[in-house]
Amino acid sequence: MKKDFLFSEINKLKGVGPQLSKYLKRKRIEKVKDIILNLPYSETDRSKIVKLNHLEIGKIQSIKVLVKKLNFPRVRNLPNKIECEDETGKIEIVYFNSREGYLRKLFPLNKFVIVSGKVSFFKKKYQITNPDYVTTIEKQDYVVKNIPKYNLTKGINEKKYRLISEQVINDLPNIDDWLEFDFIKKNNLERWKEGIKRLHNSRDSKNINSKSYRRLVFDELCANFLTLSENRKRIKKRKSPKIINNQYSENIINELPFELTNSQKKVLKDIYIDLSSENRMFRIIQGDVGSGKTIVSLLSIISIIKSGYQCALMCPTEILAKQHYNLSKKIFKNYSLNIEFLTGKTEYKKRKRILDNLKDGNIELIIGTHSLFQKKIHFKKLGLIVIDEQHKFGVQQRSDLAKKGGDDCDVLLMSATPIPRTMMMSLYGDMDISKITEKPARRKKIITLSKPEKKIKELWPFIKKQIEKNNQIFWVCPLIEDSPFLNYSSAKKKFELINKKFPNRVSLIHGSLKRDEKDIILENFLNRNTSILVSTTVIEVGIDFPNANLIIIENANKFGLAQLHQLRGRVGRGEKQGTCILLFKDGLSKNAVKRIKILKESDDGFFIAEEDLKLRGFGDLVGYQQSGVKNFRFADPVIHQDLFTLAEKYVHNINEKVNQNKYSFLLKLFDRAEIINVSEY
């Protein structure tokens, strides 16, 4: 088999027609190489020949029997039956809708055959109906063994998939291994071809620490890091160095009513170096909630604008974009900047005027949502794109984003979701990473308390006092409506209860509302028209309400640490003390107790993210999965942490170009080749 065959369509395999191809595609098996990556999850034990007097009803078993009689009834819809025996008893092999000629060939009279299938008992007789395998004594080794079990779909049985899989696995092409033998041996890995065979023909696929499984994980990580490395080369291409005027940003720093933290100063210095360099900036600022990422981006923006360039600041939501717009107007009020606000709702005449002014260079800073990068929008001299990045861009999206501003445009991303280091390596390896790890000195640590839900009545007087002080409250529930399957609090039911206690002071927001409806509710809350906002986790990121000082989270034990920390960060963003109350039901698990304890003791988002990963494991981090972070099929950042480090180091030391033949097979195997080979720009 030639290795190029592995990347052809699945219908190139013998026995795979249009209908079977359709079934296989349901399991995301579209190319021959997908057979390699579809590992068995268990095995079917057909390894012992069982005497008929030792059969167990309901189990899959293999028998060696003598064919004594074939019964083919001439009455329609009655089954065909083959009577067989061994020295200990008798059994019927039953077939529905099978051709007589086929069965006569399969069961020659007075000959021994091997039969394997599920045993049943009907009318005082053992039966096997439509057995999985029937073969001759000479071929019993094909059946009497442990057979790999795969996740299959309707229309494909074990026998049929095995015939397809073995065409590929048993005849793998000889491929020059991209890893040196000494490296494989030193790091307790398996050679590629031998490893793939073992994963499909032994129990190695169920042991994620076996040599062959670890080899597959290492290959997947290398493909990922190679892709990021090549993407970095394209993005960080040479540009015309900018002569940066920092005087204005220094003036603003001196005017601020607070002092920048050391982390903010360091990140700002990194950005200035990038802007002045001969390579494009593509940097992400990782900062905890309330760490001051926005002011760092605005200081970078004023330096770029006063150096003769335009800037664009993009936000995921309109309300956040509006907040950034108002903040920038306030920060830059003494510096004569033409700042505009643009979203999908901007009326036609105003939009046309803004677009004309952008094209002519009359607008220096444009702030808005993703509509900033529609095809009709053109800049005269765009020097910096800043993205308040609440969602996670994939590698391809980052490539597309980097094209928007042309060769001389720098890109700065911001993320308020601290993530563990291993995941950061695999997500942002094509970018420069800056971390703001300190909180501003004026920001008070949020008081975090826990309380059993059965004592919820004790909260009402406390909430009443908060409202009297003109403070605002978030009340978070895990569900929108009551569920007959989950004993969780629902936002709608809680809204009805709280609204009875505090009439006309409560509003409700959840993910099922339209964007316009959400914006109106949030705007009313921001303008203090309501005091309590009952919500699902839609408030987790992207909102800044400085007057909100209390957040109550119901069923807190059902949320992950990182998610609870994000929710907690919605309060205490002004000068007043913030408080977070975690409500929980009785009978907490040990892990739930640990999560609440960690949250009460620490407000370090990076530490909390690491602990969350340790406690729940990569597969259970729902928040990360929803953000698109869980982008590995085999690798686990907790279990395979050493391989993440090893793969990163290995790729870093590679001197050859990624598109050389040595690595092209690896990249194609894990569907990375298309990302690597996008055209230069």
Rosetta blueprint (number, residue, H / E / L):
1 M L
2 K L
3 K H
4 D H
5 F H
6 L H
7 F H
8 S L
9 E E
10 I H
11 N H
12 K H
13 L L
14 K L
15 G L
16 V L
17 G L
18 P H
19 Q H
20 L H
21 S H
22 K H
23 Y H
24 L H
25 K H
26 R H
27 K L
28 R L
29 I L
30 E L
31 K E
32 V L
33 K H
34 D H
35 I H
36 I H
37 L H
38 N L
39 L L
40 P L
41 Y L
42 S E
43 E E
44 T E
45 D E
46 R L
47 S L
48 K L
49 I E
50 V L
51 K L
52 L H
53 N H
54 H H
55 L L
56 E L
57 I L
58 G L
59 K L
60 I E
61 Q E
62 S E
63 I E
64 K E
65 V E
66 L E
67 V E
68 K E
69 K E
70 L E
71 N E
72 F L
73 P L
74 R L
75 V L
76 R L
77 N L
78 L L
79 P L
80 N E
81 K E
82 I E
83 E E
84 C E
85 E E
86 D E
87 E L
88 T L
89 G E
90 K E
91 I E
92 E E
93 I E
94 V E
95 Y E
96 F L
97 N L
98 S L
99 R L
100 E H
101 G H
102 Y H
103 L H
104 R H
105 K H
106 L H
107 F L
108 P L
109 L L
110 N L
111 K L
112 F E
113 V E
114 I E
115 V E
116 S E
117 G E
118 K E
119 V E
120 S E
121 F E
122 F E
123 K L
124 K L
125 K E
126 Y E
127 Q E
128 I E
129 T E
130 N L
131 P L
132 D L
133 Y E
134 V E
135 T E
136 T E
137 I H
138 E H
139 K H
140 Q H
141 D H
142 Y H
143 V L
144 V L
145 K L
146 N E
147 I E
148 P E
149 K E
150 Y L
151 N L
152 L L
153 T L
154 K L
155 G L
156 I L
157 N L
158 E H
159 K H
160 K H
161 Y H
162 R H
163 L H
164 I H
165 S H
166 E H
167 Q H
168 V H
169 I H
170 N L
171 D L
172 L L
173 P L
174 N L
175 I L
176 D L
177 D L
178 W L
179 L L
180 E L
181 F H
182 D H
183 F H
184 I H
185 K H
186 K H
187 N L
188 N L
189 L L
190 E L
191 R L
192 W H
193 K H
194 E H
195 G H
196 I H
197 K H
198 R H
199 L H
200 H H
201 N H
202 S L
203 R H
204 D H
205 S H
206 K H
207 N L
208 I L
209 N L
210 S L
211 K H
212 S H
213 Y H
214 R H
215 R H
216 L H
217 V H
218 F H
219 D H
220 E H
221 L H
222 C H
223 A H
224 N H
225 F H
226 L H
227 T H
228 L H
229 S H
230 E H
231 N H
232 R H
233 K H
234 R H
235 I H
236 K L
237 K L
238 R E
239 K L
240 S L
241 P L
242 K L
243 I L
244 I L
245 N L
246 N L
247 Q H
248 Y H
249 S H
250 E H
251 N H
252 I H
253 I H
254 N H
255 E H
256 L L
257 P L
258 F L
259 E L
260 L L
261 T L
262 N H
263 S H
264 Q H
265 K H
266 K H
267 V H
268 L H
269 K H
270 D H
271 I H
272 Y H
273 I H
274 D H
275 L H
276 S H
277 S L
278 E L
279 N E
280 R L
281 M L
282 F E
283 R E
284 I E
285 I E
286 Q E
287 G E
288 D L
289 V L
290 G L
291 S L
292 G L
293 K H
294 T H
295 I H
296 V H
297 S H
298 L H
299 L H
300 S H
301 I H
302 I H
303 S H
304 I H
305 I H
306 K L
307 S L
308 G L
309 Y L
310 Q E
311 C E
312 A E
313 L E
314 M E
315 C L
316 P L
317 T L
318 E H
319 I H
320 L H
321 A H
322 K H
323 Q H
324 H H
325 Y H
326 N H
327 L H
328 S H
329 K H
330 K H
331 I H
332 F L
333 K L
334 N L
335 Y L
336 S L
337 L L
338 N L
339 I E
340 E E
341 F E
342 L E
343 T L
344 G L
345 K L
346 T L
347 E L
348 Y H
349 K H
350 K H
351 R H
352 K H
353 R H
354 I H
355 L H
356 D H
357 N H
358 L H
359 K H
360 D H
361 G L
362 N L
363 I L
364 E L
365 L E
366 I E
367 I E
368 G E
369 T L
370 H H
371 S H
372 L H
373 F H
374 Q L
375 K L
376 K L
377 I L
378 H L
379 F L
380 K L
381 K L
382 L E
383 G E
384 L E
385 I E
386 V E
387 I E
388 D E
389 E L
390 Q L
391 H L
392 K L
393 F L
394 G L
395 V H
396 Q H
397 Q H
398 R H
399 S H
400 D H
401 L H
402 A H
403 K H
404 K L
405 G L
406 G L
407 D L
408 D L
409 C L
410 D E
411 V E
412 L E
413 L E
414 M E
415 S E
416 A L
417 T L
418 P L
419 I L
420 P L
421 R H
422 T H
423 M H
424 M H
425 M H
426 S H
427 L H
428 Y H
429 G L
430 D L
431 M L
432 D E
433 I E
434 S E
435 K E
436 I E
437 T L
438 E L
439 K L
440 P L
441 A L
442 R L
443 R L
444 K L
445 K L
446 I L
447 I E
448 T E
449 L E
450 S E
451 K E
452 P E
453 E H
454 K H
455 K H
456 I H
457 K H
458 E H
459 L H
460 W H
461 P H
462 F H
463 I H
464 K H
465 K H
466 Q H
467 I H
468 E H
469 K L
470 N L
471 N L
472 Q E
473 I E
474 F E
475 W E
476 V E
477 C L
478 P L
479 L E
480 I L
481 E L
482 D L
483 S L
484 P L
485 F L
486 L L
487 N L
488 Y L
489 S L
490 S E
491 A H
492 K H
493 K H
494 K H
495 F H
496 E H
497 L H
498 I H
499 N H
500 K H
501 K H
502 F L
503 P L
504 N L
505 R L
506 V E
507 S E
508 L E
509 I E
510 H L
511 G L
512 S L
513 L L
514 K L
515 R H
516 D H
517 E H
518 K H
519 D H
520 I H
521 I H
522 L H
523 E H
524 N H
525 F H
526 L H
527 N L
528 R L
529 N L
530 T L
531 S L
532 I E
533 L E
534 V E
535 S E
536 T L
537 T H
538 V H
539 I H
540 E L
541 V L
542 G L
543 I L
544 D L
545 F L
546 P L
547 N L
548 A E
549 N E
550 L E
551 I E
552 I E
553 I E
554 E L
555 N L
556 A H
557 N H
558 K H
559 F L
560 G L
561 L H
562 A H
563 Q H
564 L H
565 H H
566 Q H
567 L H
568 R H
569 G L
570 R L
571 V L
572 G L
573 R L
574 G L
575 E L
576 K L
577 Q L
578 G L
579 T E
580 C E
581 I E
582 L E
583 L E
584 F E
585 K L
586 D L
587 G L
588 L L
589 S L
590 K H
591 N H
592 A H
593 V H
594 K H
595 R H
596 I H
597 K H
598 I H
599 L H
600 K H
601 E H
602 S L
603 D L
604 D L
605 G H
606 F H
607 F H
608 I H
609 A H
610 E H
611 E H
612 D H
613 L H
614 K H
615 L H
616 R H
617 G L
618 F H
619 G H
620 D H
621 L L
622 V H
623 G H
624 Y H
625 Q H
626 Q H
627 S L
628 G L
629 V L
630 K L
631 N L
632 F L
633 R L
634 F L
635 A L
636 D L
637 P L
638 V L
639 I L
640 H L
641 Q H
642 D H
643 L H
644 F H
645 T H
646 L H
647 A H
648 E H
649 K H
650 Y H
651 V H
652 H H
653 N L
654 I L
655 N L
656 E L
657 K L
658 V L
659 N L
660 Q L
661 N H
662 K H
663 Y H
664 S H
665 F H
666 L H
667 L H
668 K H
669 L H
670 F L
671 D L
672 R L
673 A H
674 E H
675 I H
676 I H
677 N L
678 V L
679 S L
680 E L
681 Y L
